[in-house]
Amino acid sequence: MQPLVEYLIKAIVDDPEEVVVTPVQQGPTTIYEVSVADADIGRVIGRHGRTAEALRTIARAASKKYDQAATVEICS
């Protein structure tokens, strides 16, 4: 799952070298904390949070394949 999240985020941002995805296990759910450059935070969140919500939806759908729960959290 982590490579998928990294791939999607790196495709969106202008500075892919600054992308850091850290998995944090919280009970049955894995939270992928995404850290990007300050200039790219708006690109990852998107208008009204639409891009961030789409990333969360993709992570949830992909995690179902492995009978897990996952979400994406954007950290500044």
Secondary structure, DSSP 4 states (H G I P E B T S, - for coil): -HHHHHHHHHHH-S-GGG-EEEEEEETTEEEEEEE--GGGHHHHH-GGGHHHHHHHHHHHHHHHTTT-EEEEEEE-
